Amino acid sequence: MVKFSPVIQPLPNLFPGKPVVSVLGLHTIHPIISGNKWFKLAPYIQAAKNAGCHKIITAGGAYSNHIIATARAARDAGMLSNAYIRGEEPQMLSPTLLDAKRDGMELVFLNRRSFDDLNLPPGPIPGTGHYFIPAGGKGKLGVVGSASIIASTHCNSFSHIAGACGTGTMIAGLQYAATSFQKIIGISVLKNLPEPLPSIRQELEGLNCNRLPEIFHFAYGGYAQPHPVVLAFMQEAWEKERLPLDFVYTGKLFCAIRQLREEEFFPREATILLIHSGGLQGNRSLPEGSLPF
């Protein structure tokens, strides 16, 4: 995987006045291994190669950014890939899964209970030549990889860094790499699912980091549920800044930060950086013509 310098884009039209808001455009670094997935997967792929493994095993949903990114990352590394997909096999595969198959990924469908019971630890699977990467790139290597988002970009001047939070892996990595004066904010997009902070705390304690991010919950109807407020904001972001967002993660992040800003959660002199974590796969589930980009 190559090195790059994602662009930091001020957003004066979407967030006029103070505090100033900018976005780190990780969605631009690769058309398939998009956004934070690049950072999470890189150390896992390297560890798999170092262990002499020839196949990557992972798990995710039908519109998972992680699934399609893993399929391409494995292919580019000269490795095979296999994924456990949450839910019964549909008559017609999602565009995400079709693309993953084109990149050589084998798909195994599990009912929701069997999927939730998967309990493989990250790392080599003994006696198989296979390497398991948890859903979403969760785990120590995913956290360390996410920490390099800050290390490889010019983020040190921002007082607040915010990102969408699913498994919490990226937020843990941002907290691990943040300077002592920076505040890390995670916007949890999940509803009726495990609170991310205990997992984040566990990952950070394993890295001898005793600082924690602040987590806010903005589910907007629940995971992967199109919400009119989020969809309207996505339209506005495109019209004003030519910035594509998704309704599962980044759209909720931006809506939440606007609300917190209006509620004066941030000091007026704050400088806020939003992490565009890429992954626009979820938008492909919307009816054609729903979005302007």
Phi and psi in degrees as GROMACS dihedral restraints (atoms count N, CA, C in turn):
[ dihedral_restraints ]
;  ai    aj    ak    al  type     phi  dphi    fc
    3     4     5     6     1   -88.9    20    10
    4     5     6     7     1   163.4    20    10
    6     7     8     9     1   -89.9    20    10
    7     8     9    10     1   154.9    20    10
    9    10    11    12     1  -158.1    20    10
   10    11    12    13     1   171.0    20    10
   12    13    14    15     1  -130.8    20    10
   13    14    15    16     1    92.7    20    10
   15    16    17    18     1   -58.8    20    10
   16    17    18    19     1   148.3    20    10
   18    19    20    21     1   -84.9    20    10
   19    20    21    22     1   136.8    20    10
   21    22    23    24     1   -96.6    20    10
   22    23    24    25     1   119.8    20    10
   24    25    26    27     1  -113.2    20    10
   25    26    27    28     1   117.9    20    10
   27    28    29    30     1   -63.9    20    10
   28    29    30    31     1   150.8    20    10
   30    31    32    33     1  -124.2    20    10
   31    32    33    34     1    61.4    20    10
   33    34    35    36     1   -69.6    20    10
   34    35    36    37     1   -25.3    20    10
   36    37    38    39     1   -81.6    20    10
   37    38    39    40     1   -32.2    20    10
   39    40    41    42     1   -85.0    20    10
   40    41    42    43     1   -32.4    20    10
   42    43    44    45     1  -130.5    20    10
   43    44    45    46     1    73.4    20    10
   45    46    47    48     1   -68.7    20    10
   46    47    48    49     1   153.3    20    10
   48    49    50    51     1    79.1    20    10
   49    50    51    52     1  -153.6    20    10
   51    52    53    54     1  -119.1    20    10
   52    53    54    55     1   153.4    20    10
   54    55    56    57     1   -69.5    20    10
   55    56    57    58     1   151.8    20    10
   57    58    59    60     1   -73.3    20    10
   58    59    60    61     1   138.4    20    10
   60    61    62    63     1  -123.4    20    10
   61    62    63    64     1   134.6    20    10
   63    64    65    66     1  -129.9    20    10
   64    65    66    67     1   169.7    20    10
   66    67    68    69     1  -130.7    20    10
   67    68    69    70     1   139.0    20    10
   69    70    71    72     1   -93.8    20    10
   70    71    72    73     1   111.4    20    10
   72    73    74    75     1   -83.2    20    10
   73    74    75    76     1    70.7    20    10
   75    76    77    78     1   -68.2    20    10
   76    77    78    79     1   -16.5    20    10
   78    79    80    81     1   -67.8    20    10
   79    80    81    82     1   -12.5    20    10
   81    82    83    84     1   -93.1    20    10
   82    83    84    85     1    -4.7    20    10
   84    85    86    87     1   -79.1    20    10
   85    86    87    88     1   -24.7    20    10
   87    88    89    90     1  -161.0    20    10
   88    89    90    91     1   139.2    20    10
   90    91    92    93     1   -68.8    20    10
   91    92    93    94     1   -22.8    20    10
   93    94    95    96     1  -118.3    20    10
   94    95    96    97     1   -51.4    20    10
   96    97    98    99     1   -84.1    20    10
   97    98    99   100     1    73.7    20    10
   99   100   101   102     1   -91.1    20    10
  100   101   102   103     1   140.4    20    10
  102   103   104   105     1    63.8    20    10
  103   104   105   106     1  -135.5    20    10
  105   106   107   108     1   -67.2    20    10
  106   107   108   109     1   -18.2    20    10
  108   109   110   111     1   -60.9    20    10
  109   110   111   112     1   -36.4    20    10
  111   112   113   114     1   -58.4    20    10
  112   113   114   115     1   -47.3    20    10
  114   115   116   117     1   -69.3    20    10
  115   116   117   118     1   -40.1    20    10
  117   118   119   120     1   -67.6    20    10
  118   119   120   121     1   -40.7    20    10
  120   121   122   123     1   -78.8    20    10
  121   122   123   124     1   -31.4    20    10
  123   124   125   126     1   -53.4    20    10
  124   125   126   127     1   -50.7    20    10
  126   127   128   129     1   -67.9    20    10
  127   128   129   130     1   -30.9    20    10
  129   130   131   132     1   -66.7    20    10
  130   131   132   133     1   -45.6    20    10
  132   133   134   135     1   -61.7    20    10
  133   134   135   136     1   -42.4    20    10
  135   136   137   138     1   -64.0    20    10
  136   137   138   139     1   -41.3    20    10
  138   139   140   141     1   -64.3    20    10
  139   140   141   142     1   -38.3    20    10
  141   142   143   144     1   -63.9    20    10
  142   143   144   145     1   -42.4    20    10
  144   145   146   147     1   -65.9    20    10
  145   146   147   148     1   -41.9    20    10
  147   148   149   150     1   -62.5    20    10
  148   149   150   151     1   -30.3    20    10
  150   151   152   153     1   -84.1    20    10
  151   152   153   154     1    -0.5    20    10
  153   154   155   156     1    76.3    20    10
  154   155   156   157     1    19.4    20    10
  156   157   158   159     1   -79.5    20    10
  157   158   159   160     1   151.0    20    10
  159   160   161   162     1  -116.2    20    10
  160   161   162   163     1    -6.3    20    10
  162   163   164   165     1  -138.6    20    10
  163   164   165   166     1   138.2    20    10
  165   166   167   168     1   -99.1    20    10
  166   167   168   169     1   131.2    20    10
  168   169   170   171     1  -114.0    20    10
  169   170   171   172     1   135.9    20    10
  171   172   173   174     1  -150.1    20    10
  172   173   174   175     1  -169.4    20    10
  174   175   176   177     1  -151.7    20    10
  175   176   177   178     1   154.6    20    10
  177   178   179   180     1   172.3    20    10
  178   179   180   181     1  -173.8    20    10
  180   181   182   183     1   -97.5    20    10
  181   182   183   184     1   178.9    20    10
  183   184   185   186     1   -68.4    20    10
  184   185   186   187     1   -22.9    20    10
  186   187   188   189     1  -119.1    20    10
  187   188   189   190     1    29.7    20    10
  189   190   191   192     1   -72.2    20    10
  190   191   192   193     1   124.9    20    10
  192   193   194   195     1   -61.5    20    10
  193   194   195   196     1   -35.1    20    10
  195   196   197   198     1   -64.5    20    10
  196   197   198   199     1   -40.2    20    10
  198   199   200   201     1   -62.8    20    10
  199   200   201   202     1   -51.5    20    10
  201   202   203   204     1   -68.8    20    10
  202   203   204   205     1   -35.0    20    10
  204   205   206   207     1   -67.4    20    10
  205   206   207   208     1   -40.2    20    10
  207   208   209   210     1   -66.4    20    10
  208   209   210   211     1   -40.4    20    10
  210   211   212   213     1   -58.3    20    10
  211   212   213   214     1   -45.4    20    10
  213   214   215   216     1   -72.2    20    10
  214   215   216   217     1   -41.0    20    10
  216   217   218   219     1   -62.6    20    10
  217   218   219   220     1   -41.6    20    10
  219   220   221   222     1   -64.7    20    10
  220   221   222   223     1   -45.2    20    10
  222   223   224   225     1   -59.0    20    10
  223   224   225   226     1   -46.2    20    10
  225   226   227   228     1   -66.0    20    10
  226   227   228   229     1   -24.9    20    10
  228   229   230   231     1   -88.2    20    10
  229   230   231   232     1     2.1    20    10
  231   232   233   234     1    75.9    20    10
  232   233   234   235     1    27.2    20    10
  234   235   236   237     1  -117.6    20    10
  235   236   237   238     1   157.3    20    10
  237   238   239   240     1   -83.1    20    10
  238   239   240   241     1   166.4    20    10
  240   241   242   243     1  -147.3    20    10
  241   242   243   244     1   151.3    20    10
  243   244   245   246     1  -143.7    20    10
  244   245   246   247     1   142.6    20    10
  246   247   248   249     1  -136.7    20    10
  247   248   249   250     1   137.5    20    10
  249   250   251   252     1   -86.6    20    10
  250   251   252   253     1   123.8    20    10
  252   253   254   255     1  -106.7    20    10
  253   254   255   256     1   130.8    20    10
  255   256   257   258     1   -73.3    20    10
  256   257   258   259     1   121.3    20    10
  258   259   260   261     1   111.3    20    10
  259   260   261   262     1   159.1    20    10
  261   262   263   264     1   -65.7    20    10
  262   263   264   265     1   151.2    20    10
  264   265   266   267     1   -66.4    20    10
  265   266   267   268     1   124.8    20    10
  267   268   269   270     1   -81.5    20    10
  268   269   270   271     1   164.9    20    10
  270   271   272   273     1   -65.6    20    10
  271   272   273   274     1   -33.8    20    10
  273   274   275   276     1  -125.2    20    10
  274   275   276   277     1   124.0    20    10
  276   277   278   279     1   -72.0    20    10
  277   278   279   280     1   149.9    20    10
  279   280   281   282     1   -66.6    20    10
  280   281   282   283     1   157.2    20    10
  282   283   284   285     1   -55.5    20    10
  283   284   285   286     1   -35.0    20    10
  285   286   287   288     1   -61.8    20    10
  286   287   288   289     1   -47.9    20    10
  288   289   290   291     1   -70.0    20    10
  289   290   291   292     1   -34.9    20    10
  291   292   293   294     1   -61.7    20    10
  292   293   294   295     1   -42.8    20    10
  294   295   296   297     1   -66.6    20    10
  295   296   297   298     1   -38.3    20    10
  297   298   299   300     1   -62.7    20    10
  298   299   300   301     1   -41.3    20    10
  300   301   302   303     1   -63.5    20    10
  301   302   303   304     1   -38.4    20    10
  303   304   305   306     1   -63.1    20    10
  304   305   306   307     1   -27.0    20    10
  306   307   308   309     1   -88.1    20    10
  307   308   309   310     1    11.3    20    10
  309   310   311   312     1    93.1    20    10
  310   311   312   313     1     6.4    20    10
  312   313   314   315     1   -79.3    20    10
  313   314   315   316     1   130.0    20    10
  315   316   317   318     1   -84.9    20    10
  316   317   318   319     1   137.6    20    10
  318   319   320   321     1  -113.0    20    10
  319   320   321   322     1   131.2    20    10
  321   322   323   324     1  -122.5    20    10
  322   323   324   325     1   118.1    20    10
  324   325   326   327     1   -91.7    20    10
  325   326   327   328     1   133.4    20    10
  327   328   329   330     1  -124.1    20    10
  328   329   330   331     1   141.6    20    10
  330   331   332   333     1   -64.1    20    10
  331   332   333   334     1   164.3    20    10
  333   334   335   336     1   -61.0    20    10
  334   335   336   337     1   -37.1    20    10
  336   337   338   339     1   -66.9    20    10
  337   338   339   340     1   -45.4    20    10
  339   340   341   342     1   -64.0    20    10
  340   341   342   343     1   -37.9    20    10
  342   343   344   345     1   -64.0    20    10
  343   344   345   346     1   -45.7    20    10
  345   346   347   348     1   -66.5    20    10
  346   347   348   349     1   -22.1    20    10
  348   349   350   351     1   -85.8    20    10
  349   350   351   352     1    -6.1    20    10
  351   352   353   354     1   -58.1    20    10
  352   353   354   355     1   129.6    20    10
  354   355   356   357     1  -139.5    20    10
  355   356   357   358     1    43.1    20    10
  357   358   359   360     1   -81.4    20    10
  358   359   360   361     1   132.1    20    10
  360   361   362   363     1   -76.2    20    10
  361   362   363   364     1   151.3    20    10
  363   364   365   366     1   -64.4    20    10
  364   365   366   367     1   142.7    20    10
  366   367   368   369     1   125.5    20    10
  367   368   369   370     1  -175.1    20    10
  369   370   371   372     1   -62.6    20    10
  370   371   372   373     1   140.5    20    10
  372   373   374   375     1   -93.4    20    10
  373   374   375   376     1   113.2    20    10
  375   376   377   378     1   -52.2    20    10
  376   377   378   379     1   134.4    20    10
  378   379   380   381     1    76.1    20    10
  379   380   381   382     1     9.5    20    10
  381   382   383   384     1  -118.9    20    10
  382   383   384   385     1   -24.4    20    10
  384   385   386   387     1    76.4    20    10
  385   386   387   388     1    13.1    20    10
  387   388   389   390     1  -105.3    20    10
  388   389   390   391     1   154.5    20    10
  390   391   392   393     1  -130.3    20    10
  391   392   393   394     1   126.6    20    10
  393   394   395   396     1   -96.5    20    10
  394   395   396   397     1   127.6    20    10
  396   397   398   399     1  -111.5    20    10
  397   398   399   400     1   120.5    20    10
  399   400   401   402     1   -61.6    20    10
  400   401   402   403     1   159.3    20    10
  402   403   404   405     1   -53.5    20    10
  403   404   405   406     1   134.8    20    10
  405   406   407   408     1    75.5    20    10
  406   407   408   409     1     4.3    20    10
  408   409   410   411     1    72.7    20    10
  409   410   411   412     1    22.8    20    10
  411   412   413   414     1   -64.0    20    10
  412   413   414   415     1   151.4    20    10
  414   415   416   417     1   122.5    20    10
  415   416   417   418     1   174.3    20    10
  417   418   419   420     1   -58.0    20    10
  418   419   420   421     1   -45.2    20    10
  420   421   422   423     1   -65.6    20    10
  421   422   423   424     1   -35.9    20    10
  423   424   425   426     1   -65.0    20    10
  424   425   426   427     1   -37.9    20    10
  426   427   428   429     1   -66.7    20    10
  427   428   429   430     1   -47.5    20    10
  429   430   431   432     1   -62.1    20    10
  430   431   432   433     1   -40.4    20    10
  432   433   434   435     1   -63.2    20    10
  433   434   435   436     1   -41.4    20    10
  435   436   437   438     1   -65.2    20    10
  436   437   438   439     1   -31.4    20    10
  438   439   440   441     1   -61.1    20    10
  439   440   441   442     1   -28.7    20    10
  441   442   443   444     1   -73.2    20    10
  442   443   444   445     1    -8.7    20    10
  444   445   446   447     1   -58.5    20    10
  445   446   447   448     1   -44.8    20    10
  447   448   449   450     1   -74.8    20    10
  448   449   450   451     1   -40.8    20    10
  450   451   452   453     1   -63.9    20    10
  451   452   453   454     1   -30.4    20    10
  453   454   455   456     1   -99.4    20    10
  454   455   456   457     1     3.3    20    10
  456   457   458   459     1  -130.1    20    10
  457   458   459   460     1   172.3    20    10
  459   460   461   462     1   -96.7    20    10
  460   461   462   463     1    72.4    20    10
  462   463   464   465     1  -106.0    20    10
  463   464   465   466     1    -3.9    20    10
  465   466   467   468     1   -67.9    20    10
  466   467   468   469     1   -17.8    20    10
  468   469   470   471     1   -84.6    20    10
  469   470   471   472     1    -7.7    20    10
  471   472   473   474     1   -89.1    20    10
  472   473   474   475     1   138.0    20    10
  474   475   476   477     1   -81.1    20    10
  475   476   477   478     1   -28.6    20    10
  477   478   479   480     1  -132.6    20    10
  478   479   480   481     1   133.9    20    10
  480   481   482   483     1  -125.2    20    10
  481   482   483   484     1   127.1    20    10
  483   484   485   486     1  -127.8    20    10
  484   485   486   487     1   144.1    20    10
  486   487   488   489     1  -147.1    20    10
  487   488   489   490     1   159.5    20    10
  489   490   491   492     1   -71.5    20    10
  490   491   492   493     1   150.6    20    10
  492   493   494   495     1  -128.9    20    10
  493   494   495   496     1   116.6    20    10
  495   496   497   498     1  -108.7    20    10
  496   497   498   499     1   -86.1    20    10
  498   499   500   501     1   -72.8    20    10
  499   500   501   502     1   -21.2    20    10
  501   502   503   504     1    91.3    20    10
  502   503   504   505     1     0.7    20    10
  504   505   506   507     1   -63.3    20    10
  505   506   507   508     1   -48.4    20    10
  507   508   509   510     1   -63.8    20    10
  508   509   510   511     1   -43.0    20    10
  510   511   512   513     1   -62.3    20    10
  511   512   513   514     1   -40.3    20    10
  513   514   515   516     1   -61.1    20    10
  514   515   516   517     1   -42.0    20    10
  516   517   518   519     1   -65.3    20    10
  517   518   519   520     1   -41.0    20    10
  519   520   521   522     1   -62.4    20    10
  520   521   522   523     1   -42.3    20    10
  522   523   524   525     1   -64.1    20    10
  523   524   525   526     1   -40.4    20    10
  525   526   527   528     1   -61.0    20    10
  526   527   528   529     1   -36.5    20    10
  528   529   530   531     1   -94.0    20    10
  529   530   531   532     1   -12.0    20    10
  531   532   533   534     1   -67.4    20    10
  532   533   534   535     1   151.3    20    10
  534   535   536   537     1   -74.7    20    10
  535   536   537   538     1   167.3    20    10
  537   538   539   540     1   -65.1    20    10
  538   539   540   541     1   -24.3    20    10
  540   541   542   543     1   -93.4    20    10
  541   542   543   544     1    -4.6    20    10
  543   544   545   546     1   -91.5    20    10
  544   545   546   547     1   141.8    20    10
  546   547   548   549     1  -107.1    20    10
  547   548   549   550     1   126.6    20    10
  549   550   551   552     1  -100.9    20    10
  550   551   552   553     1   131.8    20    10
  552   553   554   555     1  -123.3    20    10
  553   554   555   556     1   128.8    20    10
  555   556   557   558     1  -109.9    20    10
  556   557   558   559     1   130.7    20    10
  558   559   560   561     1  -102.2    20    10
  559   560   561   562     1   104.5    20    10
  561   562   563   564     1   -74.3    20    10
  562   563   564   565     1   125.1    20    10
  564   565   566   567     1  -100.6    20    10
  565   566   567   568     1     4.5    20    10
  567   568   569   570     1   -97.8    20    10
  568   569   570   571     1   153.1    20    10
  570   571   572   573     1  -129.1    20    10
  571   572   573   574     1   134.5    20    10
  573   574   575   576     1    58.8    20    10
  574   575   576   577     1    33.0    20    10
  576   577   578   579     1  -127.2    20    10
  577   578   579   580     1   167.7    20    10
  579   580   581   582     1   -54.8    20    10
  580   581   582   583     1   137.8    20    10
  582   583   584   585     1   -59.6    20    10
  583   584   585   586     1   128.8    20    10
  585   586   587   588     1   -73.3    20    10
  586   587   588   589     1   -22.3    20    10
  588   589   590   591     1   -63.1    20    10
  589   590   591   592     1   -41.0    20    10
  591   592   593   594     1   -58.7    20    10
  592   593   594   595     1   -40.7    20    10
  594   595   596   597     1   -66.2    20    10
  595   596   597   598     1   -41.2    20    10
  597   598   599   600     1   -62.3    20    10
  598   599   600   601     1   -44.7    20    10
  600   601   602   603     1   -59.5    20    10
  601   602   603   604     1   -44.3    20    10
  603   604   605   606     1   -61.9    20    10
  604   605   606   607     1   -43.9    20    10
  606   607   608   609     1   -64.1    20    10
  607   608   609   610     1   -42.4    20    10
  609   610   611   612     1   -70.2    20    10
  610   611   612   613     1   -38.1    20    10
  612   613   614   615     1   -62.4    20    10
  613   614   615   616     1   -35.3    20    10
  615   616   617   618     1   -65.9    20    10
  616   617   618   619     1   -19.7    20    10
  618   619   620   621     1  -105.9    20    10
  619   620   621   622     1    14.5    20    10
  621   622   623   624     1    59.6    20    10
  622   623   624   625     1    38.2    20    10
  624   625   626   627     1  -113.9    20    10
  625   626   627   628     1   122.2    20    10
  627   628   629   630     1  -103.0    20    10
  628   629   630   631     1     9.3    20    10
  630   631   632   633     1   -94.3    20    10
  631   632   633   634     1   145.9    20    10
  633   634   635   636     1  -124.7    20    10
  634   635   636   637     1   148.3    20    10
  636   637   638   639     1   -76.8    20    10
  637   638   639   640     1   169.1    20    10
  639   640   641   642     1  -100.2    20    10
  640   641   642   643     1   129.2    20    10
  642   643   644   645     1  -109.1    20    10
  643   644   645   646     1   130.0    20    10
  645   646   647   648     1  -117.6    20    10
  646   647   648   649     1   145.8    20    10
  648   649   650   651     1  -105.1    20    10
  649   650   651   652     1   118.2    20    10
  651   652   653   654     1  -135.8    20    10
  652   653   654   655     1    77.3    20    10
  654   655   656   657     1   -77.2    20    10
  655   656   657   658     1   -24.4    20    10
  657   658   659   660     1    46.6    20    10
  658   659   660   661     1    56.5    20    10
  660   661   662   663     1    95.2    20    10
  661   662   663   664     1   -16.3    20    10
  663   664   665   666     1   122.0    20    10
  664   665   666   667     1   165.4    20    10
  666   667   668   669     1   -60.3    20    10
  667   668   669   670     1   130.7    20    10
  669   670   671   672     1    61.0    20    10
  670   671   672   673     1    23.5    20    10
  672   673   674   675     1  -101.2    20    10
  673   674   675   676     1   114.5    20    10
  675   676   677   678     1   -59.2    20    10
  676   677   678   679     1   124.6    20    10
  678   679   680   681     1  -115.5    20    10
  679   680   681   682     1   133.6    20    10
  681   682   683   684     1   -58.2    20    10
  682   683   684   685     1   -35.6    20    10
  684   685   686   687     1   -64.8    20    10
  685   686   687   688     1   -42.6    20    10
  687   688   689   690     1   -68.3    20    10
  688   689   690   691     1   -44.1    20    10
  690   691   692   693     1   -62.7    20    10
  691   692   693   694     1   -38.9    20    10
  693   694   695   696     1   -65.6    20    10
  694   695   696   697     1   -39.6    20    10
  696   697   698   699     1   -66.8    20    10
  697   698   699   700     1   -39.1    20    10
  699   700   701   702     1   -60.2    20    10
  700   701   702   703     1   -40.8    20    10
  702   703   704   705     1   -61.2    20    10
  703   704   705   706     1   -44.7    20    10
  705   706   707   708     1   -64.6    20    10
  706   707   708   709     1   -41.5    20    10
  708   709   710   711     1   -62.2    20    10
  709   710   711   712     1   -36.4    20    10
  711   712   713   714     1   -72.3    20    10
  712   713   714   715     1   -44.2    20    10
  714   715   716   717     1   -65.6    20    10
  715   716   717   718     1   -38.1    20    10
  717   718   719   720     1   -91.6    20    10
  718   719   720   721     1   -30.8    20    10
  720   721   722   723     1  -129.6    20    10
  721   722   723   724     1    -0.1    20    10
  723   724   725   726     1    52.9    20    10
  724   725   726   727     1    44.1    20    10
  726   727   728   729     1  -112.5    20    10
  727   728   729   730     1   113.4    20    10
  729   730   731   732     1   -81.0    20    10
  730   731   732   733     1   130.2    20    10
  732   733   734   735     1  -120.8    20    10
  733   734   735   736     1   169.2    20    10
  735   736   737   738     1  -118.6    20    10
  736   737   738   739     1   157.4    20    10
  738   739   740   741     1   -83.9    20    10
  739   740   741   742     1    -9.4    20    10
  741   742   743   744     1   -87.2    20    10
  742   743   744   745     1   -42.5    20    10
  744   745   746   747     1  -122.0    20    10
  745   746   747   748     1   -71.3    20    10
  747   748   749   750     1   -69.1    20    10
  748   749   750   751     1   -31.6    20    10
  750   751   752   753     1   -61.5    20    10
  751   752   753   754     1   -42.4    20    10
  753   754   755   756     1   -66.5    20    10
  754   755   756   757     1   -40.0    20    10
  756   757   758   759     1   -56.7    20    10
  757   758   759   760     1   -49.9    20    10
  759   760   761   762     1   -66.3    20    10
  760   761   762   763     1   -41.2    20    10
  762   763   764   765     1   -61.1    20    10
  763   764   765   766     1   -43.5    20    10
  765   766   767   768     1   -64.3    20    10
  766   767   768   769     1   -43.1    20    10
  768   769   770   771     1   -66.6    20    10
  769   770   771   772     1   -37.1    20    10
  771   772   773   774     1   -61.2    20    10
  772   773   774   775     1   -44.2    20    10
  774   775   776   777     1   -64.6    20    10
  775   776   777   778     1   -46.0    20    10
  777   778   779   780     1   -62.4    20    10
  778   779   780   781     1   -36.0    20    10
  780   781   782   783     1   -66.1    20    10
  781   782   783   784     1   -44.0    20    10
  783   784   785   786     1   -66.2    20    10
  784   785   786   787     1   -29.9    20    10
  786   787   788   789     1   -83.8    20    10
  787   788   789   790     1     4.2    20    10
  789   790   791   792     1    61.1    20    10
  790   791   792   793     1    36.2    20    10
  792   793   794   795     1   -66.1    20    10
  793   794   795   796     1   -37.5    20    10
  795   796   797   798     1   -89.4    20    10
  796   797   798   799     1   141.1    20    10
  798   799   800   801     1   -61.1    20    10
  799   800   801   802     1   148.9    20    10
  801   802   803   804     1   -60.0    20    10
  802   803   804   805     1   -32.1    20    10
  804   805   806   807     1   -85.2    20    10
  805   806   807   808     1     2.3    20    10
  807   808   809   810     1   -64.0    20    10
  808   809   810   811     1   152.8    20    10
  810   811   812   813     1  -120.4    20    10
  811   812   813   814     1   117.7    20    10
  813   814   815   816     1  -109.6    20    10
  814   815   816   817     1   129.5    20    10
  816   817   818   819     1  -114.5    20    10
  817   818   819   820     1   121.4    20    10
  819   820   821   822     1   -95.5    20    10
  820   821   822   823     1   133.9    20    10
  822   823   824   825     1   -90.3    20    10
  823   824   825   826     1   111.9    20    10
  825   826   827   828     1   -80.7    20    10
  826   827   828   829     1    99.9    20    10
  828   829   830   831     1   -80.0    20    10
  829   830   831   832     1    12.0    20    10
  831   832   833   834     1    72.5    20    10
  832   833   834   835     1  -153.6    20    10
  834   835   836   837     1    64.6    20    10
  835   836   837   838     1    77.5    20    10
  837   838   839   840     1   -99.2    20    10
  838   839   840   841     1    16.2    20    10
  840   841   842   843     1   -59.0    20    10
  841   842   843   844     1   -38.5    20    10
  843   844   845   846     1   -58.0    20    10
  844   845   846   847     1   -30.4    20    10
  846   847   848   849     1   -62.0    20    10
  847   848   849   850     1   -22.0    20    10
  849   850   851   852     1   -71.6    20    10
  850   851   852   853     1   -10.5    20    10
  852   853   854   855     1   -85.3    20    10
  853   854   855   856     1   -11.8    20    10
  855   856   857   858     1   -78.5    20    10
  856   857   858   859     1   152.2    20    10
  858   859   860   861     1   -57.6    20    10
  859   860   861   862     1   144.4    20    10
  861   862   863   864     1   -56.9    20    10
  862   863   864   865     1   135.1    20    10
  864   865   866   867     1    89.6    20    10
  865   866   867   868     1     1.7    20    10
  867   868   869   870     1   -69.3    20    10
  868   869   870   871     1   -28.6    20    10
  870   871   872   873     1  -122.5    20    10
  871   872   873   874     1   154.0    20    10
  873   874   875   876     1   -84.9    20    10
  874   875   876   877     1    -0.7    20    10
